[in-house]
Amino acid sequence: MGIKVEFNPDLALRNIAEYENGNRKKEECILAELKSGETYSFLKSDQRNYWLGGELPLLETEGNEVLSKPKASIVIVECTHFIENEKIFTKGKYLVKEVFNDDTIHFESYQKL
């Protein structure tokens, strides 16, 4: 038996409509308006490891690894694993460095351009 851990080069959260429709917790979603310099909470299922050494892309996910282009450049400033009702979760906080509102390519994989 092994230890299941996922390594993520980005932070992928759901559309805020998932929270508004009662399907997800607010921390599992990207807020409708992100602001540079602000810190937000996130919540993901399972045990995940994120790079904490610099900027990485914030993506929107529809699930099943269907991902958007980067919505913002963020730095994860806090990350913790915990168990609730016998299920593992990862929660933390991320600082928004830059919000993207154009079609320019801002990242190549996890590297900011």
Backbone as a chain_set.jsonl record, in Angstrom:
{"seq": "MGIKVEFNPDLALRNIAEYENGNRKKEECILAELKSGETYSFLKSDQRNYWLGGELPLLETEGNEVLSKPKASIVIVECTHFIENEKIFTKGKYLVKEVFNDDTIHFESYQKL", "coords": {"N": [[0.847, -1.186, 0.0], [0.597, 2.182, -0.856], [1.337, 5.701, -0.364], [-0.859, 8.103, -1.285], [-0.247, 10.954, -3.008], [-0.576, 14.046, -4.588], [1.167, 16.084, -6.856], [1.043, 19.41, -7.662], [1.509, 21.796, -10.203], [0.204, 24.137, -10.344], [-2.613, 26.092, -9.14], [-5.801, 25.007, -9.173], [-9.047, 25.966, -9.23], [-12.651, 25.977, -8.814], [-15.328, 27.578, -10.71], [-16.984, 30.434, -9.375], [-19.715, 30.201, -9.492], [-20.303, 27.605, -8.809], [-20.217, 27.63, -6.029], [-22.218, 29.522, -5.52], [-24.424, 28.113, -6.427], [-24.607, 26.201, -4.515], [-23.067, 23.913, -4.68], [-20.372, 23.712, -4.023], [-17.852, 24.618, -1.558], [-17.007, 27.978, -0.636], [-14.223, 28.412, -0.589], [-13.307, 26.599, -2.427], [-13.511, 27.749, -4.825], [-12.912, 30.255, -7.408], [-13.075, 33.634, -6.778], [-15.391, 36.05, -8.123], [-14.237, 38.516, -8.59], [-10.927, 39.106, -8.475], [-8.234, 40.63, -6.691], [-5.129, 42.201, -7.097], [-2.507, 41.838, -4.749], [-4.115, 41.017, -2.692], [-5.019, 38.452, -0.332], [-6.298, 35.172, -0.432], [-8.315, 32.369, 0.594], [-8.003, 28.816, 0.005], [-9.321, 25.546, -0.833], [-8.871, 22.155, -1.345], [-9.656, 18.811, -2.339], [-8.13, 15.765, -1.234], [-4.61, 14.886, -0.736], [-2.305, 17.209, -1.44], [0.598, 18.618, -2.96], [2.199, 21.681, -3.326], [4.23, 24.02, -5.118], [6.116, 26.253, -3.294], [7.928, 28.206, -3.706], [7.735, 30.463, -5.354], [6.01, 32.305, -7.978], [2.984, 30.964, -9.353], [0.508, 29.673, -11.671], [-2.956, 30.526, -11.34], [-5.734, 28.702, -12.025], [-8.908, 27.99, -13.593], [-11.026, 25.263, -13.066], [-13.062, 22.776, -14.583], [-13.292, 20.338, -13.668], [-12.125, 16.903, -13.878], [-9.596, 17.412, -14.969], [-9.958, 19.462, -16.855], [-8.956, 22.465, -17.765], [-8.654, 26.064, -17.517], [-7.047, 28.864, -19.205], [-4.421, 30.64, -17.476], [-5.772, 32.583, -14.848], [-4.704, 34.286, -13.054], [-1.585, 35.282, -11.532], [-0.112, 33.771, -8.81], [1.07, 33.407, -5.401], [1.503, 30.799, -3.245], [1.039, 30.998, 0.123], [0.543, 29.626, 2.38], [-0.077, 26.297, 3.382], [-1.788, 23.398, 4.229], [-2.414, 20.059, 5.292], [-5.265, 18.104, 6.161], [-7.623, 16.021, 7.95], [-11.006, 15.255, 7.573], [-14.011, 13.848, 8.466], [-12.939, 11.332, 7.793], [-11.76, 11.812, 5.328], [-9.176, 13.135, 3.285], [-7.915, 16.434, 2.98], [-6.584, 19.449, 1.464], [-5.738, 22.619, 2.465], [-5.315, 26.192, 2.313], [-3.687, 29.389, 1.809], [-3.49, 31.924, -0.68], [-1.649, 34.481, -2.311], [-2.473, 37.018, -4.484], [-0.617, 38.052, -7.158], [-0.753, 39.165, -9.726], [-3.449, 39.918, -11.844], [-4.954, 38.51, -14.713], [-6.374, 39.794, -17.593], [-6.509, 39.461, -20.304], [-5.614, 38.012, -23.524], [-2.979, 37.337, -23.669], [-0.125, 35.203, -23.408], [0.907, 34.178, -20.322], [2.237, 32.334, -18.792], [4.501, 29.61, -19.181], [4.054, 26.42, -18.934], [4.629, 26.021, -15.586], [6.188, 28.233, -15.34], [6.487, 31.675, -15.057], [6.169, 34.125, -17.553]], "CA": [[0.0, 0.0, 0.0], [1.382, 3.4, -0.941], [0.77, 6.96, 0.102], [-1.309, 8.845, -2.46], [0.021, 12.388, -2.938], [-0.563, 14.666, -5.915], [2.0, 17.276, -6.973], [0.371, 20.334, -8.571], [2.316, 22.946, -10.607], [-0.71, 25.27, -10.411], [-3.768, 25.957, -8.254], [-6.99, 24.963, -10.019], [-10.266, 26.073, -8.444], [-13.9, 26.003, -9.585], [-16.006, 28.849, -10.942], [-17.746, 30.866, -8.194], [-21.107, 29.755, -9.663], [-20.434, 26.336, -8.092], [-20.541, 28.018, -4.652], [-23.522, 30.195, -5.539], [-25.449, 27.083, -6.642], [-24.592, 25.294, -3.376], [-22.348, 22.678, -5.004], [-19.004, 23.75, -3.494], [-17.542, 25.623, -0.547], [-16.456, 29.203, -1.23], [-12.774, 28.272, -0.712], [-13.017, 25.723, -3.562], [-13.847, 28.51, -6.036], [-12.277, 31.543, -7.689], [-14.04, 34.723, -6.631], [-15.709, 36.751, -9.369], [-13.269, 39.604, -8.779], [-9.68, 38.983, -7.731], [-7.47, 41.867, -6.63], [-3.688, 42.076, -6.842], [-2.122, 42.212, -3.4], [-5.041, 40.427, -1.717], [-4.827, 37.048, 0.004], [-7.541, 34.413, -0.438], [-8.221, 30.989, 1.061], [-8.388, 27.771, -0.936], [-9.572, 24.219, -0.304], [-8.843, 21.098, -2.358], [-9.74, 17.462, -1.8], [-6.939, 14.931, -1.329], [-3.333, 15.392, -0.234], [-1.638, 17.846, -2.577], [1.806, 19.395, -2.7], [2.346, 22.83, -4.215], [5.507, 24.729, -5.069], [5.979, 27.437, -2.449], [9.107, 29.037, -3.915], [7.561, 31.559, -6.305], [4.688, 32.487, -8.585], [2.408, 29.898, -10.154], [-0.767, 30.101, -12.237], [-4.273, 30.202, -10.801], [-6.567, 28.259, -13.138], [-10.269, 27.557, -13.292], [-11.238, 23.898, -13.519], [-14.419, 22.232, -14.694], [-13.161, 18.966, -13.185], [-11.526, 15.951, -14.82], [-8.412, 18.046, -15.561], [-10.326, 20.456, -17.864], [-8.431, 23.685, -17.155], [-8.634, 27.314, -18.272], [-5.776, 29.587, -19.23], [-4.245, 31.278, -16.168], [-6.598, 33.733, -14.473], [-3.861, 35.171, -12.254], [-0.317, 34.773, -11.016], [-0.262, 33.754, -7.356], [2.072, 32.772, -4.549], [0.87, 30.109, -2.127], [1.745, 31.447, 1.323], [0.245, 28.703, 3.473], [-0.654, 25.069, 2.859], [-1.921, 22.428, 5.312], [-3.233, 18.874, 5.056], [-6.053, 17.739, 7.334], [-8.621, 14.968, 7.745], [-12.355, 15.569, 8.039], [-14.902, 12.733, 8.134], [-12.104, 10.279, 7.212], [-11.316, 12.206, 3.992], [-8.032, 14.049, 3.333], [-8.045, 17.7, 2.261], [-5.496, 20.413, 1.506], [-6.243, 23.993, 2.517], [-4.251, 27.167, 2.439], [-3.925, 30.772, 1.396], [-2.663, 32.376, -1.796], [-1.542, 35.92, -2.536], [-2.567, 37.353, -5.908], [0.432, 38.974, -7.594], [-1.199, 39.857, -10.938], [-4.675, 39.373, -12.446], [-4.865, 38.547, -16.17], [-7.64, 40.105, -18.255], [-6.245, 39.521, -21.743], [-5.302, 36.72, -24.123], [-1.535, 37.165, -23.703], [0.382, 34.033, -22.696], [1.624, 34.671, -19.149], [3.011, 31.238, -18.222], [4.851, 28.445, -19.986], [3.943, 25.426, -17.869], [4.496, 26.753, -14.341], [7.136, 29.354, -15.345], [5.907, 32.951, -15.458], [6.912, 34.812, -18.625]], "C": [[0.883, 1.237, 0.0], [0.659, 4.587, -0.338], [0.411, 7.77, -1.128], [-1.139, 10.346, -2.22], [0.063, 12.916, -4.365], [0.3, 15.923, -5.863], [1.373, 18.171, -8.033], [1.264, 21.525, -8.9], [1.489, 24.231, -10.704], [-1.767, 25.075, -9.343], [-5.006, 26.068, -9.124], [-8.233, 24.921, -9.135], [-11.473, 26.171, -9.365], [-14.407, 27.431, -9.782], [-16.873, 29.168, -9.733], [-19.219, 30.461, -8.294], [-21.344, 28.429, -8.939], [-20.779, 26.574, -6.618], [-21.939, 28.62, -4.589], [-24.675, 29.215, -5.734], [-25.479, 26.052, -5.521], [-23.854, 23.991, -3.604], [-20.975, 22.575, -4.356], [-18.909, 24.756, -2.359], [-16.891, 26.81, -1.243], [-14.956, 29.078, -1.491], [-12.366, 27.354, -1.853], [-13.153, 26.463, -4.888], [-13.017, 29.783, -6.163], [-13.352, 32.615, -7.562], [-14.237, 35.439, -7.96], [-14.718, 37.868, -9.65], [-12.069, 39.382, -7.868], [-8.948, 40.315, -7.76], [-6.011, 41.573, -6.334], [-3.382, 42.565, -5.437], [-3.012, 41.644, -2.315], [-4.716, 38.95, -1.515], [-6.182, 36.373, 0.138], [-7.278, 32.998, 0.064], [-8.586, 30.029, -0.052], [-8.567, 26.453, -0.202], [-9.618, 23.238, -1.468], [-9.003, 19.748, -1.667], [-8.406, 16.76, -2.028], [-5.69, 15.641, -0.787], [-2.517, 15.897, -1.409], [-0.407, 18.612, -2.101], [1.918, 20.474, -3.769], [3.737, 23.417, -4.053], [5.3, 26.022, -4.297], [7.083, 28.452, -2.694], [8.947, 30.19, -4.883], [6.158, 31.582, -6.88], [4.271, 31.262, -9.397], [1.034, 30.334, -10.645], [-1.971, 29.65, -11.413], [-5.174, 29.912, -11.995], [-7.978, 27.989, -12.654], [-10.444, 26.161, -13.857], [-12.724, 23.568, -13.583], [-14.454, 20.825, -14.104], [-12.559, 18.102, -14.261], [-10.367, 16.55, -15.616], [-8.717, 18.941, -16.761], [-10.013, 21.821, -17.251], [-8.489, 24.882, -18.096], [-7.199, 27.784, -18.459], [-5.628, 30.246, -17.858], [-5.112, 32.521, -15.993], [-5.767, 34.772, -13.717], [-2.536, 34.478, -11.957], [-0.408, 34.884, -9.502], [0.985, 33.188, -6.696], [1.295, 32.095, -3.424], [1.701, 30.42, -0.884], [1.504, 30.535, 2.521], [-0.441, 27.477, 2.897], [-0.64, 24.003, 3.959], [-2.777, 21.259, 4.87], [-4.02, 18.58, 6.33], [-7.066, 16.665, 6.947], [-9.946, 15.43, 8.348], [-13.28, 14.462, 7.556], [-14.172, 11.643, 7.349], [-11.663, 10.557, 5.774], [-10.202, 13.236, 4.145], [-8.306, 15.27, 2.465], [-6.745, 18.484, 2.373], [-6.125, 21.8, 1.502], [-5.071, 24.939, 2.637], [-4.685, 28.553, 2.034], [-2.995, 31.093, 0.236], [-2.77, 33.886, -1.941], [-1.577, 36.166, -4.037], [-1.506, 38.408, -6.231], [-0.02, 39.811, -8.782], [-2.445, 39.143, -11.468], [-4.573, 39.551, -13.953], [-6.248, 38.758, -16.777], [-7.458, 40.216, -19.762], [-5.899, 38.128, -22.25], [-3.795, 36.459, -24.245], [-1.149, 35.903, -22.944], [1.275, 34.531, -21.564], [2.503, 33.607, -18.497], [3.344, 30.238, -19.309], [5.026, 27.328, -18.967], [3.764, 26.196, -16.574], [5.396, 27.983, -14.286], [6.453, 30.62, -15.86], [6.795, 33.607, -16.498], [6.964, 36.3, -18.371]], "O": [[1.827, 1.321, 0.786], [-0.474, 4.484, 0.131], [1.285, 8.093, -1.933], [-1.79, 10.93, -1.354], [0.667, 12.302, -5.245], [0.18, 16.729, -4.94], [1.188, 17.748, -9.174], [1.735, 22.204, -7.988], [2.002, 25.28, -11.095], [-1.825, 24.022, -8.707], [-5.24, 27.105, -9.745], [-8.446, 23.966, -8.388], [-11.328, 26.42, -10.562], [-13.969, 28.363, -9.106], [-17.441, 28.259, -9.127], [-19.902, 30.385, -7.272], [-22.462, 28.155, -8.502], [-21.543, 25.811, -6.027], [-22.74, 28.274, -3.72], [-25.784, 29.46, -5.258], [-26.285, 25.123, -5.562], [-23.99, 23.057, -2.814], [-20.465, 21.472, -4.159], [-19.763, 25.63, -2.21], [-16.296, 26.664, -2.311], [-14.462, 29.581, -2.501], [-11.192, 27.325, -2.221], [-12.938, 25.882, -5.952], [-12.496, 30.313, -5.182], [-14.416, 32.51, -8.172], [-13.352, 35.433, -8.816], [-14.392, 38.141, -10.805], [-12.181, 39.459, -6.644], [-9.031, 41.05, -8.744], [-5.692, 40.795, -5.435], [-3.923, 43.575, -4.986], [-2.698, 41.773, -1.132], [-4.203, 38.285, -2.416], [-7.104, 36.924, 0.74], [-6.159, 32.493, -0.029], [-9.369, 30.36, -0.942], [-8.045, 26.258, 0.896], [-10.318, 23.464, -2.455], [-8.542, 19.563, -0.541], [-7.648, 17.132, -2.923], [-5.719, 16.821, -0.437], [-2.091, 15.123, -2.266], [-0.376, 19.17, -1.004], [1.753, 20.211, -4.96], [4.345, 23.323, -2.987], [4.403, 26.802, -4.617], [7.178, 29.449, -1.978], [9.935, 30.847, -5.21], [5.238, 30.964, -6.344], [5.096, 30.613, -10.041], [0.451, 31.267, -10.093], [-1.998, 28.547, -10.867], [-5.358, 30.761, -12.868], [-8.215, 27.785, -11.463], [-10.057, 25.896, -14.996], [-13.523, 24.016, -12.76], [-15.51, 20.195, -14.046], [-12.483, 18.504, -15.422], [-10.181, 16.233, -16.79], [-7.843, 19.163, -17.599], [-10.705, 22.278, -16.341], [-8.387, 24.735, -19.314], [-6.26, 27.182, -17.939], [-6.62, 30.395, -17.144], [-5.175, 33.387, -16.865], [-6.072, 35.964, -13.731], [-2.393, 33.265, -12.11], [-0.735, 35.943, -8.966], [1.834, 32.576, -7.343], [0.516, 32.746, -2.728], [2.9, 30.146, -0.837], [2.173, 30.653, 3.548], [-1.294, 27.599, 2.018], [0.406, 23.737, 4.552], [-3.76, 21.443, 4.152], [-3.52, 18.776, 7.437], [-7.327, 16.434, 5.766], [-9.999, 15.924, 9.474], [-13.326, 14.17, 6.361], [-14.699, 11.099, 6.378], [-11.238, 9.64, 5.072], [-10.263, 14.103, 5.017], [-8.854, 15.163, 1.368], [-5.917, 18.229, 3.248], [-6.946, 22.116, 0.64], [-3.97, 24.54, 3.016], [-5.873, 28.855, 1.928], [-1.867, 30.605, 0.17], [-3.825, 34.483, -1.726], [-0.79, 35.579, -4.78], [-1.495, 39.5, -5.661], [0.275, 41.003, -8.859], [-2.486, 37.915, -11.531], [-4.158, 40.608, -14.429], [-7.177, 37.997, -16.508], [-8.168, 40.974, -20.423], [-5.893, 37.169, -21.477], [-3.384, 35.473, -24.856], [-1.78, 35.568, -21.941], [2.271, 35.215, -21.801], [3.413, 33.935, -17.735], [2.569, 30.04, -20.245], [6.013, 27.289, -18.232], [2.815, 26.972, -16.468], [5.378, 28.71, -13.293], [5.908, 30.634, -16.963], [8.017, 33.645, -16.352], [7.546, 37.041, -19.164]]}, "num_chains": 1, "name": "protein.A"}
